[in-house]
Amino acid sequence: MIKKFKFLFITLVIATILSVPTKALAATINVSPGGSIQTAINSAAAGDTIMVAPGTYTEFIKINAKKGRADAPIRIVGTSTDPATYPVLNGGNTGYANNTDKPVLTITGSSWITLERLKFKNSGLSSVFLDGSHYITIRRNVMDYLKYGILLRNKSSHLLMEYNEFFQSYPDSSTWTQLKDSKWEGGALTSFGGAGMNTIRYNYFHHSFNGIYFGNDGRTGNYYDANVFIYRNRFDNIVDDPFEPESYSFNNHFFHNTIIDSHRIISLAPQNGGTGPVYVYANMMLLTQDPTGEAASGRINSAFKLELSPNYYPGGVYLFNNSIDADYTGTNSSGDDMLSSTVNNLTQKNNIFKTLNKVFTSNSLTLKNSVLSGDMSSKSFGYTEPNSYPNTNPLYANPSGEDLRLGAGSPAISKSLEVINLTGFVSSPVIVAGSDLGAFKFGENDFRTLPEPKYVVPPTSGEDASFPANTSWPADTFGGYNPPYGPAWHVSGKSSFTGTGGSPSPSPSPSPSPSSKPGDANGNNIVDGIDYVIWLNHYNQTLSGGSSVGDFNGSGKVDGIDYVIWLNNYSK
């Protein structure tokens, strides 16, 4: 009798799911041109997916107090995998005629929201405004922004940005002076009061004034842009700084990034006192032309801008094992642009500088709790640095091909000093004594491997000292286009960083590892809401992916029977 009732129950569930599959736990809401994304959002609940068809949508969308969950985020996804036909969210501010902030998308008091495969344009001052919101994923979008691409305020935290393209629509041939202090001075990601716990990776930032900027404007209290991890991005033609942590930045890591024809790698000039630590390591910079338009009149391009007095980072700044090639006519390049002769809490080691001018723009420095040692330069240092290698060509492999690996016989091989006891890493030493200088180890085809950065609890004087270290982002189930996010040098015809020879191309959805657990689509040995979303996204399709596409019984079709398998194993 029990078996009979169980059979009848399962049969009833199958019939229900086959008739209204999207209503069981989540819905797919389709929006086409002429329809309203806002209307879809108003009706969306945790686990729902809003699929937006190609076309132009001119509306100012507000997501207020919407709560997705880790296993059931609210997703807004373009149906096209081709950026040329992404749905366009148009703010209507053509030519930046209106200088008041009217974002095309505002997210307030919300959590677990995902934006994918959308294009934002003509929205100002910001394209996406995050106000007191958390666990926001911004993936594979294109932002043609005016002042701010994404603006964080009011302790917004836990932002994942990956595989996006950002560029700014300022007038062609604008110089640094024309953009500075103008309506265009902003950044692709700007935080004026974000709490942090952000991961920014695999993005392409280009033709912008700033890449990532953390400032104190409008901030209430000394809370922190804390635990921010910025890696494997490409910054191309940035007129000012790819990264500018001028706020109370704490445990910021900037590593494995590619900087091409940009003013600097980073500006370190905290406003009204900083926090730190800030770690900048294993990045490469290639500067062959002047991005500011003002080098001929004296503006210095450099790897690092340093103004560490009177304001500085009590937790320290650590610049180590970066590779710079900027020895090109017209760049007016140096290594460290020292805006103050007193230097507080700086550790700089094991970098390679190939510049047009000497490394330090100041010959006389007063070091306080600071160490400058073990760098290599193709020119003189200016300031006398101990254990250093002046007037030494590092013999990069192929700079014209964006390849700053060390060539055979490079004098930078086996010259690194030890870098140890850094609180922001899972283990020590971070750099072993006798390793190679710069961002690459000789004979390897990727940025050098280092201990992982880790979450560190922020200082107790900040309002957000207790926010969690969770970085379990919603699964990348839709896939799509990946922009270039590394250098263009090739290994066997392909870039070892992008897999596309440096040219962007569509990429398939990720293929999860097979799992022996029934109902587990993403191979993590847990049957949860993410597996349901994978099933839902492939429902009623004939596919060959097995469990990875939600076909849990291997029939070749994703159907209601597969849902029952998921349901019977949920949370097991």
Backbone torsions as a table, in degrees:
resi	resn	phi	psi	omega
1	MET	NA	-42.2	179.0
2	ILE	-62.1	-43.3	180.0
3	LYS	-63.2	-37.1	-179.9
4	LYS	-64.3	-45.2	179.4
5	PHE	-65.2	-38.5	178.3
6	LYS	-62.8	-40.6	178.6
7	PHE	-63.7	-43.2	179.1
8	LEU	-63.9	-38.7	179.8
9	PHE	-63.4	-47.4	-179.3
10	ILE	-63.1	-40.7	178.4
11	THR	-60.5	-41.5	178.5
12	LEU	-64.1	-41.6	178.6
13	VAL	-62.7	-44.3	179.7
14	ILE	-59.5	-45.2	-179.6
15	ALA	-61.9	-40.3	180.0
16	THR	-65.8	-45.8	-178.0
17	ILE	-65.2	-39.0	-179.8
18	LEU	-64.6	-31.0	-177.2
19	SER	-84.1	-40.4	-179.3
20	VAL	-136.8	69.0	-173.0
21	PRO	-63.6	-35.3	-174.7
22	THR	-79.9	-5.6	-178.3
23	LYS	-97.1	-6.6	-175.0
24	ALA	-64.2	-56.9	178.1
25	LEU	-126.9	-22.9	-176.3
26	ALA	-153.6	164.4	-179.3
27	ALA	-123.2	150.4	167.1
28	THR	-106.1	119.8	-177.0
29	ILE	-109.7	119.5	-176.7
30	ASN	-96.5	135.0	178.3
31	VAL	-126.1	130.6	177.5
32	SER	-121.2	163.7	177.8
33	PRO	-52.5	135.5	-172.7
34	GLY	97.5	-20.7	175.1
35	GLY	-90.8	179.9	-174.9
36	SER	-121.2	122.3	173.1
37	ILE	-65.9	-36.9	179.9
38	GLN	-59.9	-42.8	178.9
39	THR	-61.6	-40.3	178.7
40	ALA	-64.4	-41.9	179.5
41	ILE	-63.8	-39.9	-178.8
42	ASN	-58.4	-31.8	-177.9
43	SER	-97.2	-4.2	-174.9
44	ALA	-77.4	146.5	176.6
45	ALA	-131.9	175.5	-178.8
46	ALA	-51.9	130.8	178.8
47	GLY	92.5	-12.1	-178.4
48	ASP	-77.0	150.7	176.5
49	THR	-123.8	125.3	176.6
50	ILE	-99.8	113.9	-178.5
51	MET	-98.8	120.6	-172.9
52	VAL	-109.3	122.0	-178.1
53	ALA	-77.7	157.3	177.1
54	PRO	-55.1	148.2	-177.6
55	GLY	143.9	-178.2	179.8
56	THR	-111.3	132.2	-178.2
57	TYR	-122.4	112.4	-179.5
58	THR	-105.6	89.9	178.3
59	GLU	-155.1	155.2	-179.6
60	PHE	-104.1	103.6	-167.5
61	ILE	-89.8	136.2	178.8
62	LYS	-126.4	126.3	173.7
63	ILE	-109.0	105.1	-174.6
64	ASN	-114.3	123.2	173.0
65	ALA	53.4	38.1	175.1
66	LYS	-94.2	128.7	-175.2
67	LYS	-119.2	101.8	166.5
68	GLY	-80.7	-169.0	176.9
69	ARG	-135.5	166.2	179.5
70	ALA	-57.9	-39.9	-179.5
71	ASP	-93.5	0.6	-178.4
72	ALA	-152.8	67.2	178.5
73	PRO	-70.1	161.9	170.2
74	ILE	-91.5	121.7	-173.7
75	ARG	-113.7	137.2	170.2
76	ILE	-117.6	113.8	-168.1
77	VAL	-132.0	130.5	170.5
78	GLY	-71.6	142.1	-177.6
79	THR	-75.7	-21.8	-177.0
80	SER	-87.8	141.4	173.8
81	THR	-94.2	-2.0	-179.3
82	ASP	-101.1	117.7	-178.7
83	PRO	-55.9	-27.2	179.6
84	ALA	-64.9	-22.0	-179.6
85	THR	-121.4	19.7	172.6
86	TYR	-57.8	146.5	170.7
87	PRO	-62.1	136.3	-174.9
88	VAL	-101.4	122.0	172.4
89	LEU	-95.0	102.5	-169.7
90	ASN	-102.5	118.6	-179.4
91	GLY	-80.7	-6.7	174.9
92	GLY	77.0	3.0	-177.9
93	ASN	-91.0	61.4	-176.0
94	THR	-63.3	130.7	179.5
95	GLY	72.4	10.1	178.9
96	TYR	57.7	43.4	-178.0
97	ALA	-71.8	-28.7	-177.1
98	ASN	-106.8	122.7	-176.0
99	ASN	-101.2	28.7	173.5
100	THR	-110.9	151.9	-174.0
101	ASP	-80.9	115.7	176.2
102	LYS	-138.8	79.8	-175.0
103	PRO	-63.0	146.4	175.3
104	VAL	-72.1	-22.9	177.6
105	LEU	-141.0	122.6	177.0
106	THR	-119.3	128.3	178.8
107	ILE	-116.7	115.2	-174.3
108	THR	-124.2	128.8	174.5
109	GLY	56.1	34.6	-174.9
110	SER	-122.7	166.0	-178.7
111	SER	-150.5	154.5	179.1
112	TRP	54.7	59.6	175.7
113	ILE	-115.6	137.9	-178.8
114	THR	-124.9	130.1	176.2
115	LEU	-115.9	124.7	-176.6
116	GLU	-141.0	140.2	171.4
117	ARG	57.6	48.2	176.4
118	LEU	-121.9	155.0	173.0
119	LYS	-117.7	132.7	179.8
120	PHE	-113.2	134.4	176.1
121	LYS	-155.6	159.3	177.8
122	ASN	55.7	35.9	-179.6
123	SER	-117.4	124.4	-178.4
124	GLY	-148.6	153.0	9.5
125	LEU	-76.1	-33.2	-179.7
126	SER	-107.5	155.3	174.3
127	SER	-86.7	-46.6	177.7
128	VAL	-125.9	125.0	-178.3
129	PHE	-114.4	118.8	178.8
130	LEU	-104.4	117.4	-175.2
131	ASP	-121.6	105.3	178.6
132	GLY	58.1	40.8	-177.1
133	SER	-123.2	157.9	-169.3
134	HIS	-142.5	154.5	178.9
135	TYR	55.3	59.4	178.6
136	ILE	-107.8	126.5	177.6
137	THR	-107.2	126.7	178.3
138	ILE	-122.9	108.2	-166.3
139	ARG	-135.4	129.3	174.0
140	ARG	57.1	42.0	174.4
141	ASN	-105.0	165.8	173.5
142	VAL	-119.6	125.4	179.7
143	MET	-119.8	107.3	170.5
144	ASP	-94.9	89.8	-166.3
145	TYR	-104.9	164.9	-178.8
146	LEU	-95.7	-68.5	179.9
147	LYS	-110.4	-52.7	179.0
148	TYR	-123.2	130.8	171.8
149	GLY	-72.5	-60.9	176.7
150	ILE	-123.8	129.1	-178.8
151	LEU	-118.6	125.1	179.6
152	LEU	-105.8	134.4	172.8
153	ARG	-143.3	169.1	169.7
154	ASN	55.6	48.7	172.7
155	LYS	64.3	24.9	173.8
156	SER	-59.5	141.6	-173.8
157	SER	-149.3	173.9	175.4
158	HIS	55.2	59.3	177.3
159	LEU	-101.0	129.8	171.3
160	LEU	-110.3	120.7	175.0
161	MET	-119.2	117.8	178.9
162	GLU	-148.1	144.2	175.8
163	TYR	61.1	29.4	177.6
164	ASN	-98.0	159.5	171.5
165	GLU	-118.0	130.0	-179.7
166	PHE	-124.9	132.4	170.4
167	PHE	-151.9	160.2	-170.2
168	GLN	-117.3	142.5	-173.6
169	SER	-96.4	44.2	175.9
170	TYR	-76.3	162.0	-178.0
171	PRO	-59.3	142.4	179.0
172	ASP	-57.9	147.0	176.1
173	SER	65.7	20.9	176.5
174	SER	-68.0	139.6	177.5
175	THR	-92.1	169.5	178.8
176	TRP	-57.3	-45.9	-177.9
177	THR	-65.2	-36.9	179.4
178	GLN	-67.2	-30.1	-178.8
179	LEU	-90.2	-34.9	-178.7
180	LYS	-61.7	133.7	179.7
181	ASP	62.4	17.0	175.2
182	SER	-102.3	179.7	178.9
183	LYS	-65.7	-13.8	-178.9
184	TRP	-88.5	-10.0	-176.5
185	GLU	-73.5	102.0	-179.8
186	GLY	-155.1	-145.9	179.7
187	GLY	-165.1	156.3	178.6
188	ALA	-60.3	-42.7	170.9
189	LEU	-124.2	121.3	-179.9
190	THR	-127.2	130.3	177.4
191	SER	-115.3	117.3	169.9
192	PHE	-116.5	62.8	179.8
193	GLY	119.6	22.2	173.9
194	GLY	-78.3	146.6	-178.8
195	ALA	-83.9	-24.2	176.9
196	GLY	108.0	-148.1	-171.2
197	MET	58.7	47.4	-175.0
198	ASN	-110.7	143.1	175.2
199	THR	-119.4	124.2	-175.1
200	ILE	-127.6	108.5	-170.7
201	ARG	-148.9	152.7	173.3
202	TYR	59.6	31.2	179.1
203	ASN	-103.3	160.5	177.1
204	TYR	-119.1	107.6	177.7
205	PHE	-103.8	124.9	179.9
206	HIS	-150.6	155.1	176.4
207	HIS	46.9	59.4	-179.9
208	SER	-136.9	162.2	175.4
209	PHE	-73.7	-54.6	173.9
210	ASN	-123.7	155.2	172.1
211	GLY	-86.9	-73.0	-176.7
212	ILE	-124.4	124.6	-175.3
213	TYR	-131.4	126.0	174.3
214	PHE	-113.6	119.3	-178.2
215	GLY	-132.7	177.5	-177.0
216	ASN	-99.9	1.3	-175.0
217	ASP	-60.5	124.3	177.0
218	GLY	72.6	10.2	-177.2
219	ARG	-80.3	136.7	175.4
220	THR	-105.4	108.7	-179.8
221	GLY	85.1	171.2	-175.2
222	ASN	-97.8	51.8	174.7
223	TYR	-84.8	173.5	-155.7
224	TYR	-121.9	143.7	160.2
225	ASP	-82.4	80.1	-168.1
226	ALA	-104.1	147.2	176.3
227	ASN	53.7	62.9	179.0
228	VAL	-111.0	126.6	-174.6
229	PHE	-119.5	111.9	-174.5
230	ILE	-117.9	110.1	-175.3
231	TYR	-151.3	153.2	178.1
232	ARG	53.0	47.4	170.8
233	ASN	-110.1	160.4	174.0
234	ARG	-115.7	127.4	177.6
235	PHE	-115.4	117.5	-172.1
236	ASP	-128.5	122.9	179.8
237	ASN	56.9	55.8	172.6
238	ILE	-94.1	120.1	-172.1
239	VAL	-69.9	-32.6	178.7
240	ASP	-113.5	-95.4	-171.2
241	ASP	-129.6	130.7	170.6
242	PRO	-59.0	-37.6	-179.9
243	PHE	-140.5	131.5	-177.2
244	GLU	-140.0	85.8	-178.7
245	PRO	-87.7	80.3	-174.7
246	GLU	-93.1	-0.5	-177.2
247	SER	-92.6	-158.6	175.3
248	TYR	-81.2	53.9	-174.9
249	SER	-67.4	132.3	-176.7
250	PHE	-131.9	129.1	179.3
251	ASN	52.0	54.2	174.1
252	ASN	-93.1	132.4	179.1
253	HIS	-119.9	125.6	178.3
254	PHE	-125.7	106.9	-171.4
255	PHE	-151.8	157.1	177.8
256	HIS	56.2	32.9	177.6
257	ASN	-100.2	154.6	179.1
258	THR	-112.1	120.7	-177.7
259	ILE	-116.7	118.8	-175.4
260	ILE	-121.4	126.5	174.3
261	ASP	45.5	50.3	178.7
262	SER	-122.4	155.7	-172.0
263	HIS	-58.0	-42.1	-179.8
264	ARG	-154.2	174.7	167.4
265	ILE	-81.9	-47.2	-173.5
266	ILE	-154.5	148.2	170.6
267	SER	-110.7	127.4	-178.3
268	LEU	-120.7	88.0	-177.6
269	ALA	-145.8	76.7	-171.9
270	PRO	-63.0	145.5	178.0
271	GLN	-87.9	127.7	171.8
272	ASN	52.4	35.9	-179.6
273	GLY	92.9	132.5	178.4
274	GLY	-107.1	-164.9	177.8
275	THR	-126.3	-66.5	-175.9
276	GLY	74.1	171.7	5.6
277	PRO	-76.9	154.3	171.6
278	VAL	-121.7	124.1	-177.3
279	TYR	-112.3	127.5	179.4
280	VAL	-129.5	111.3	-169.3
281	TYR	-155.6	150.1	174.5
282	ALA	54.6	41.1	171.8
283	ASN	-105.0	159.0	173.5
284	MET	-121.4	141.3	178.9
285	MET	-129.9	126.4	174.9
286	LEU	-121.8	118.7	-177.6
287	LEU	-124.2	103.7	-178.6
288	THR	-107.6	-13.2	179.2
289	GLN	-147.3	160.2	-174.3
290	ASP	-81.7	116.2	179.0
291	PRO	-80.8	-15.2	-174.2
292	THR	-88.4	-20.2	-174.8
293	GLY	73.7	11.0	-173.4
294	GLU	-134.4	9.0	-180.0
295	ALA	-62.6	-35.8	-178.6
296	ALA	-65.2	-24.8	179.1
297	SER	-98.8	9.9	171.4
298	GLY	116.3	-8.2	-179.2
299	ARG	-69.5	132.1	-176.7
300	ILE	-90.6	126.9	165.3
301	ASN	-93.4	142.3	-175.0
302	SER	-152.9	164.7	173.3
303	ALA	-69.6	-46.0	-174.7
304	PHE	-131.9	133.8	167.0
305	LYS	-100.1	126.7	-174.8
306	LEU	-128.9	116.0	172.6
307	GLU	-131.5	84.6	-170.7
308	LEU	-109.3	34.6	172.7
309	SER	-165.7	135.6	3.8
310	PRO	-77.7	-23.0	176.9
311	ASN	-85.1	145.5	179.0
312	TYR	-158.7	-179.9	-179.1
313	TYR	-101.5	107.0	-180.0
314	PRO	-55.9	-33.2	179.2
315	GLY	-79.0	-5.7	173.7
316	GLY	96.9	158.2	171.9
317	VAL	-121.2	134.6	-176.7
318	TYR	-127.6	112.5	179.5
319	LEU	-115.1	109.0	-176.4
320	PHE	-148.1	146.4	173.8
321	ASN	54.2	47.9	170.8
322	ASN	-102.6	151.0	179.8
323	SER	-116.8	123.9	-175.8
324	ILE	-125.4	130.1	171.9
325	ASP	-128.0	103.2	-177.1
326	ALA	-135.8	25.4	-175.9
327	ASP	-89.6	67.9	-176.7
328	TYR	-132.9	139.5	-178.5
329	THR	-56.2	134.0	176.9
330	GLY	92.9	-5.0	-177.6
331	THR	-88.6	-23.5	-175.2
332	ASN	48.0	52.8	-169.6
333	SER	-98.4	144.4	171.8
334	SER	-133.2	177.7	177.9
335	GLY	-87.6	-62.6	-179.0
336	ASP	-114.9	115.4	174.8
337	ASP	-87.9	100.6	-172.4
338	MET	-89.1	103.1	-179.2
339	LEU	-85.4	-7.2	172.7
340	SER	-139.7	141.3	-178.0
341	SER	-80.5	-18.5	174.0
342	THR	-92.4	129.8	-174.6
343	VAL	-122.4	118.0	-179.0
344	ASN	-106.9	131.1	166.6
345	ASN	57.6	47.5	178.0
346	LEU	-116.7	130.5	169.0
347	THR	-117.2	120.9	-179.9
348	GLN	-131.3	118.4	-176.1
349	LYS	-145.5	151.0	162.4
350	ASN	65.2	20.6	177.3
351	ASN	-87.5	155.9	174.0
352	ILE	-113.9	121.3	179.0
353	PHE	-113.9	117.5	170.3
354	LYS	-118.4	96.8	-169.8
355	THR	-127.4	165.2	179.7
356	LEU	-74.1	-36.3	-178.9
357	ASN	-113.6	-178.8	177.7
358	LYS	-62.2	163.0	-174.9
359	VAL	-65.9	-58.1	-175.4
360	PHE	-92.2	134.4	178.3
361	THR	-79.1	-6.7	176.1
362	SER	-122.0	134.6	178.5
363	ASN	-85.1	-16.1	-176.3
364	SER	-126.5	115.7	-179.4
365	LEU	-125.5	143.3	172.7
366	THR	-106.8	111.6	-175.8
367	LEU	-94.0	128.4	175.7
368	LYS	-123.5	116.5	-176.5
369	ASN	51.7	42.4	-175.2
370	SER	-132.4	150.6	178.2
371	VAL	-134.7	122.4	171.9
372	LEU	-119.6	114.8	-171.6
373	SER	-164.0	146.9	167.6
374	GLY	79.9	14.1	178.5
375	ASP	-85.9	162.0	175.8
376	MET	-120.3	141.2	-180.0
377	SER	-140.4	142.5	175.6
378	SER	-76.5	-14.3	177.1
379	LYS	-119.7	-173.1	175.0
380	SER	-73.5	165.2	179.8
381	PHE	-89.0	-25.8	-171.8
382	GLY	84.3	-82.0	170.0
383	TYR	-72.0	136.8	-177.0
384	THR	-78.4	113.0	-178.6
385	GLU	-103.1	127.8	-179.6
386	PRO	-69.6	156.0	176.4
387	ASN	54.0	32.5	-174.4
388	SER	-107.7	175.4	-176.1
389	TYR	-130.7	80.8	179.7
390	PRO	-76.7	159.5	174.1
391	ASN	53.0	41.9	-176.3
392	THR	-127.9	121.9	178.2
393	ASN	-78.5	123.0	-176.3
394	PRO	-75.0	-11.4	-179.6
395	LEU	59.7	60.4	172.3
396	TYR	-61.4	151.1	-173.5
397	ALA	-65.0	-51.8	-175.9
398	ASN	-162.0	75.4	-176.6
399	PRO	-57.6	-34.7	-179.5
400	SER	-64.2	-20.9	174.9
401	GLY	-101.6	20.5	-179.8
402	GLU	61.6	29.5	-176.8
403	ASP	-109.6	99.4	179.4
404	LEU	-102.0	23.7	168.3
405	ARG	-64.4	161.7	180.0
406	LEU	-82.5	131.4	176.8
407	GLY	-80.0	168.9	179.3
408	ALA	-59.4	134.1	179.5
409	GLY	79.9	11.0	180.0
410	SER	-61.5	134.5	177.6
411	PRO	-72.0	-5.3	178.3
412	ALA	-84.2	-7.5	-179.4
413	ILE	-71.6	132.5	174.2
414	SER	65.6	30.5	-176.5
415	LYS	-112.0	-1.9	-173.9
416	SER	-67.7	143.2	167.9
417	LEU	-84.9	159.2	-180.0
418	GLU	-69.9	138.3	171.3
419	VAL	-120.7	115.5	-170.6
420	ILE	-136.0	167.2	168.6
421	ASN	55.8	46.3	174.9
422	LEU	-99.9	126.3	-171.9
423	THR	-69.0	-18.5	-176.1
424	GLY	-87.5	9.8	-178.4
425	PHE	-123.2	154.9	-175.9
426	VAL	-73.4	-20.5	-177.9
427	SER	-153.0	168.5	178.9
428	SER	-135.8	147.1	3.0
429	PRO	-75.3	153.3	174.0
430	VAL	-79.2	-41.9	173.2
431	ILE	-123.9	129.9	-179.5
432	VAL	-84.6	137.1	175.5
433	ALA	-57.0	134.3	-179.6
434	GLY	89.3	0.6	172.7
435	SER	-74.9	-179.6	-177.7
436	ASP	-84.0	151.9	173.0
437	LEU	-72.6	159.2	172.5
438	GLY	84.3	-170.6	-171.6
439	ALA	-83.8	-12.8	-174.2
440	PHE	-127.0	144.1	172.3
441	LYS	-95.2	137.1	-177.4
442	PHE	-55.6	134.0	176.2
443	GLY	87.5	-3.1	179.7
444	GLU	-106.5	155.3	-172.8
445	ASN	-109.9	28.3	177.6
446	ASP	-154.3	170.1	171.3
447	PHE	-54.5	151.7	-177.0
448	ARG	-61.1	147.1	178.3
449	THR	-84.5	135.2	-178.7
450	LEU	-134.7	162.6	172.6
451	PRO	-57.7	147.9	-178.3
452	GLU	-66.3	142.6	169.1
453	PRO	-69.0	154.5	-177.2
454	LYS	-131.1	160.3	174.0
455	TYR	-69.8	136.3	175.9
456	VAL	-129.6	133.0	-179.9
457	VAL	-62.6	128.2	-178.8
458	PRO	-65.5	162.9	178.4
459	PRO	-56.5	147.8	-173.8
460	THR	-71.5	-12.7	179.0
461	SER	-77.4	-8.6	178.7
462	GLY	-91.0	150.4	-178.2
463	GLU	-66.6	-22.6	-173.6
464	ASP	-111.2	38.3	-177.4
465	ALA	-68.6	-17.5	-172.8
466	SER	-108.3	7.8	-177.3
467	PHE	-68.3	147.8	-167.2
468	PRO	-74.5	162.2	-178.5
469	ALA	-92.6	19.8	-175.5
470	ASN	-68.3	125.7	172.7
471	THR	-127.0	33.2	178.1
472	SER	-86.4	85.5	-175.0
473	TRP	-78.6	159.3	174.8
474	PRO	-56.9	143.5	-175.2
475	ALA	-64.3	148.1	177.0
476	ASP	-84.5	80.2	-172.8
477	THR	-92.6	-17.9	-174.4
478	PHE	-93.5	-30.3	-179.4
479	GLY	66.2	-167.6	179.7
480	GLY	135.9	-149.3	-171.6
481	TYR	-81.1	132.6	173.7
482	ASN	-111.5	122.2	177.6
483	PRO	-73.9	166.8	174.8
484	PRO	-67.5	132.0	-179.3
485	TYR	-131.6	12.3	178.2
486	GLY	-142.5	-173.5	178.9
487	PRO	-72.0	162.9	-171.7
488	ALA	-93.3	7.7	-178.9
489	TRP	-72.5	155.9	-165.1
490	HIS	-116.0	145.7	169.8
491	VAL	-129.2	118.0	-176.6
492	SER	53.3	41.6	175.1
493	GLY	84.5	-3.6	-179.7
494	LYS	-132.8	149.3	174.6
495	SER	-71.3	133.2	178.9
496	SER	-73.1	-5.5	179.8
497	PHE	-99.8	-44.8	-175.1
498	THR	-101.7	-20.4	-176.6
499	GLY	74.9	8.2	-175.1
500	THR	-133.1	19.3	-178.4
501	GLY	65.0	23.8	178.3
502	GLY	88.1	-7.9	179.8
503	SER	-104.1	133.6	-178.4
504	PRO	-67.6	145.4	174.6
505	SER	-154.6	157.8	-179.8
506	PRO	-61.0	147.3	176.2
507	SER	-126.9	147.3	-177.0
508	PRO	-72.7	166.0	173.0
509	SER	-61.6	147.1	-179.2
510	PRO	-62.4	146.2	179.0
511	SER	-103.1	105.2	-179.3
512	PRO	-63.3	153.2	175.7
513	SER	-66.0	141.4	178.9
514	PRO	-59.5	145.4	178.4
515	SER	-124.8	145.0	177.6
516	SER	-84.5	-3.9	-177.1
517	LYS	-90.0	120.8	179.4
518	PRO	-58.7	134.0	178.7
519	GLY	90.5	-2.8	-179.0
520	ASP	-96.9	105.1	-176.1
521	ALA	-87.1	-33.2	-173.4
522	ASN	-98.3	8.0	170.0
523	GLY	73.3	20.9	-179.8
524	ASN	-99.1	9.7	178.5
525	ASN	62.4	24.3	173.0
526	ILE	-131.0	131.0	177.1
527	VAL	-97.0	109.8	-172.7
528	ASP	-143.9	-166.9	-176.1
529	GLY	-65.1	-27.7	178.4
530	ILE	-64.3	-40.0	177.8
531	ASP	-64.6	-35.1	176.5
532	TYR	-63.1	-44.2	-179.4
533	VAL	-61.7	-39.0	177.5
534	ILE	-62.9	-44.5	176.3
535	TRP	-59.5	-46.3	-176.0
536	LEU	-63.1	-40.2	-178.3
537	ASN	-67.2	-20.0	-179.3
538	HIS	-113.3	9.2	-175.6
539	TYR	-57.3	135.9	176.0
540	ASN	68.1	23.3	176.4
541	GLN	-110.7	146.9	174.8
542	THR	-94.3	112.9	-172.1
543	LEU	-138.0	164.9	-178.1
544	SER	-111.6	10.4	-173.8
545	GLY	-84.8	-3.1	-179.8
546	GLY	63.2	-141.4	-176.5
547	SER	-59.4	-29.0	-176.9
548	SER	-64.9	-18.3	177.3
549	VAL	-113.6	10.6	178.3
550	GLY	94.5	4.7	176.7
551	ASP	-90.0	80.7	-169.8
552	PHE	-75.6	-18.7	178.8
553	ASN	-102.6	4.8	174.7
554	GLY	66.8	26.5	-177.8
555	SER	-80.7	-12.2	-175.9
556	GLY	91.6	-3.3	177.4
557	LYS	-136.0	137.1	178.6
558	VAL	-90.0	114.3	-173.1
559	ASP	-144.1	-169.0	-176.3
560	GLY	-64.3	-29.8	178.2
561	ILE	-63.1	-38.6	177.6
562	ASP	-64.5	-35.8	176.5
563	TYR	-61.3	-43.4	-179.3
564	VAL	-62.8	-38.4	176.8
565	ILE	-60.8	-44.5	177.4
566	TRP	-61.0	-46.9	-176.2
567	LEU	-61.4	-42.8	-177.8
568	ASN	-68.8	-17.4	-178.9
569	ASN	-113.2	5.7	-177.3
570	TYR	-58.4	132.5	179.0
571	SER	67.8	14.0	178.4
572	LYS	-97.6	NA	NA
